Amino acid sequence: MTPLLDLRPGDAATVAAIHADAGLRQRLAALGFRIGRRVELIREGAFSGPLHVRLGTTDVILRRKQAAQIDVKR
């Protein structure tokens, strides 16, 4: 497993675990981040900015700190 933060644009993976407090975990689940869900990194923001992630047909912008708490399998 690797953090979502380590993916490169164009990489796809499957959500394996979410290591966040209950509030953030609930918010991520509402956005579509669930174990077993396929994600694709579309692009990274300049100067260590946020990540643009696609879950199915939904696009989400995540802070790097949040992306580091999501483990994925390639």
Secondary structure, DSSP 8 states (H G I E B T S, - for coil): -EEGGG--TT-EEEEEEE-S-HHHHHHHHHHT--TT-EEEEEEE-TTT--EEEEETTEEEEE-HHHHTTEEEE-
